Amino acid sequence: MERRVALIGIIVENANSVEPLNKILHEYGAYIIGRMGIPYREKKISVISIAIDAPQDVISTLAGKIGNLDGISAKTAYSNVISSD
């Protein structure tokens, strides 16, 4: 199966959704290359970036689950790097 490298950008505006977000990210941990979170205390939000190497459908499913959480937005940028297992 073909895998792609992508970046999922996440904006957290509802602190109550952090725990469900972390559970989802843990569920997909095998695909996550790295994660960086930046709290923006002045605006009471957090900005998180997730680097991922996974099949296209896994990336889309993960981004969809994240985006469905209350007060969380997610957008995905795909690289042109495609590899086979």
C-alpha positions as CSV (number, residue, x, y, z in Angstrom):
1,M,0.0,0.0,0.0
2,E,1.3,3.5,-0.9
3,R,2.1,5.8,2.0
4,R,2.4,9.6,1.9
5,V,4.1,12.1,4.1
6,A,1.7,14.9,5.3
7,L,1.4,17.6,7.8
8,I,-1.8,18.1,9.8
9,G,-2.2,21.6,11.3
10,I,-4.5,21.8,14.3
11,I,-6.0,24.8,16.1
12,V,-7.5,24.0,19.5
13,E,-10.0,26.6,20.7
14,N,-11.8,24.4,23.3
15,A,-9.6,23.1,26.1
16,N,-12.3,20.5,26.9
17,S,-11.5,18.8,23.6
18,V,-7.8,18.2,24.4
19,E,-8.3,14.9,26.1
20,P,-10.3,13.4,23.2
21,L,-7.7,14.8,20.8
22,N,-4.8,13.2,22.6
23,K,-6.7,9.8,22.6
24,I,-7.1,10.0,18.8
25,L,-3.5,10.9,18.3
26,H,-2.4,8.0,20.6
27,E,-4.6,5.7,18.5
28,Y,-2.7,6.7,15.3
29,G,0.7,6.9,17.0
30,A,2.3,4.2,14.8
31,Y,2.0,6.6,11.8
32,I,3.1,9.9,13.6
33,I,6.6,11.0,12.8
34,G,6.6,13.9,15.2
35,R,4.4,16.4,17.0
36,M,4.8,20.0,18.0
37,G,2.4,22.0,20.2
38,I,2.5,25.7,20.9
39,P,0.2,27.2,23.5
40,Y,-0.8,30.8,22.6
41,R,-1.8,31.9,26.0
42,E,-2.8,35.4,25.0
43,K,-5.4,34.1,22.6
44,K,-6.3,31.1,24.8
45,I,-5.7,28.7,21.9
46,S,-3.1,26.0,21.0
47,V,-1.5,25.4,17.7
48,I,-0.3,21.8,17.0
49,S,1.4,20.4,14.0
50,I,1.5,16.6,13.3
51,A,4.0,15.1,10.8
52,I,2.6,11.8,9.6
53,D,3.7,9.0,7.2
54,A,0.6,6.8,6.4
55,P,-1.7,5.6,3.6
56,Q,-3.9,8.4,2.2
57,D,-7.1,7.0,3.7
58,V,-5.5,6.8,7.2
59,I,-4.4,10.5,7.0
60,S,-7.9,11.5,5.8
61,T,-9.6,9.5,8.5
62,L,-7.4,11.0,11.2
63,A,-7.8,14.6,10.0
64,G,-11.6,14.0,9.9
65,K,-11.8,12.7,13.4
66,I,-9.8,15.6,14.7
67,G,-11.8,18.1,12.8
68,N,-15.1,16.7,14.2
69,L,-14.0,17.5,17.8
70,D,-15.8,20.5,19.3
71,G,-13.7,23.7,19.0
72,I,-10.9,22.1,17.0
73,S,-10.0,22.8,13.3
74,A,-7.6,20.7,11.2
75,K,-6.2,21.1,7.8
76,T,-3.8,18.8,5.9
77,A,-1.0,19.5,3.6
78,Y,0.4,16.6,1.5
79,S,3.9,16.2,0.2
80,N,4.7,14.6,-3.1
81,V,6.7,11.9,-1.3
82,I,5.0,8.6,-1.9
83,S,6.5,5.3,-0.8
84,S,5.3,1.7,-0.9
85,D,5.4,-0.7,2.1
